[in-house]
Amino acid sequence: MHDAQEMRQLFVKKLLGSCYTKVVHINLRKDTFQILKLDDFEREYATINLKKAKLSEWFNDFVNSGMCHESVRQKFVDFANPSNLKRLCKRCVNGSVQIVYLRLIGKEGNYQPSIMEFFPDADDHFSGFVTVRPFVASTSISQNKDYEIMEKVNDSDSKIDCLTGLLNRRAFCEKADQIMAANPDKKYDIVVSDVVDFKLVNEHFGYETGDKIITEISEWLQCSTGSDFLIGRYGGDQFVTLMEHTGILTDEFIRYIHQSAREVISMKDLAFRLGIYENIDSSISAAIACDRAIMALQPIKHKYGKLYAFYEDKMLEELERYRRMENDMRESLRTGEFYLVFQPKHNAFTGELEGAETLLRWNHSELGSLYPSEFIPIMEDSGFIVEVDMYVWEETCKCIKRWEALGIQPFPISVNFSRLNFRQPDFVKKILSITDKYRVDRSLLHLEVTENIFESRLMEMRHTLQQCQDSGFKIELDDFGSGYSSLNILGDLPLDIIKLDKSFMNEISDKKRSSILHGCINLANSLDLNTVVEGVESKEQVDVIRNYGADMIQGYYFSEPMKEEAFVKYILDNIYCANSSQAIG
């Protein structure tokens, strides 16, 4: 017993001597509390007498006080209400900790990330310790009085970014190096944030709006981080933060930070990504650490739902490969290293060949065969995808004319277009010009678009697609079911065909997933939309799809993508088989 009391005293002493700004022992059976540690600011913020109030009264006062940001207030209520804490007491074993991330107002009037924890009391199953600590508990690493940054802003050697008032890239790296060198026993994290396709904001809304957004992001960073962070504007829409390594950069916390940013920035459809290089010391310069954080960021910039990535050593090799492709792609297009392949689409019921999809491949002279998943994101980052899409469109038109010359009855071919193309003011004019140049029937050309083009500016996209449809082209929505907006956009957009994502085929044995596939097909049928199911590889999958009422099938069950010569043979073989069947019939 004596040992247990001694351990408890040591535990309380540890809490009081640590970074916690708030330590309260609560008794849930008696609805009472004992304040062991509380900063003066929160004492003054309370509207009740903390010496006489019940625990439930203090909880209600805190909820209504405004100390907790509105965006996370419900999270606090769900966690800290006495009835939930009773449940935590029962669930927790041997003093295990429960954590919730919050944004609490500070002395300066800004909401700052904080962590609330609950430690059950081993002596009583209905009591415990509630604690609050800042997001990062360390000595301040930011603006010192002798910061040496209050130089003239107009000076070309200024360390201050003129727009945001933050450190610029060079000054940030210098200060970060000083901090890490002065604290050789500590480890640090570098986080680089990036706004996806921010250049489109400037292009479509003007630089004044773009500057406003950059300023809002800067203000949010400064309000959210407090004095335990070093912040800089790394360039353009990229910001960088140095923080002490505490292991706080978990998935839950990053998603919470991401959501809090979206709440305070006026353009709600901006997508943020974070690149993180963690656990570094003074042996690595800040500039190299930032480069590696950016390296982690690059592959996820256009991945839906992927908010962050940590740097790994293997990324150095990937970066070299990335740069090689980025540098070579224009010359490769000129010298013919890019080529088209075609994957057939077959009628789900009769098995007849009814169309195909054009796909781009790259046979690099040194890197070998490259696939779209590797090089398309690089093209999108550079904007080169706009030119490549038009190349694919024109080459497809040439193919259709060659097949007609061979006496092949033409059938629809679908071509993928990046969202960057749909934002070009002369997009419709360009595709019409190419199609008319080769005198290709417009109904034979389908434009494939993916859900991610509708993440923003839905009405603008709708107008462009409507122009395409009015001009005689068919519109296919690709990868249906892989994103978040499918059901909403079906009713808003001019579509002719939806393509069910191949992930349905990977999980078709799952009853729930299979039911969703069936429901999607029924929904499309009710909207008079044709359906194509991708990724079909087995007879069993074909049977299921036929029973569900899909129109067409695309996948390795019939054929992998083929070069033009092989595809022409495939067409002729299928025509011969169809004619033979009719003759026998």
Order of alpha helices (4+ residues) and beta strands (2+ residues): alpha-beta-beta-alpha-alpha-alpha-alpha-beta-beta-beta-alpha-beta-alpha-alpha-beta-beta-alpha-beta-alpha-beta-alpha-beta-beta-beta-alpha-alpha-beta-alpha-alpha-beta-alpha-beta-alpha-beta-alpha-alpha-beta-alpha-beta-beta-alpha
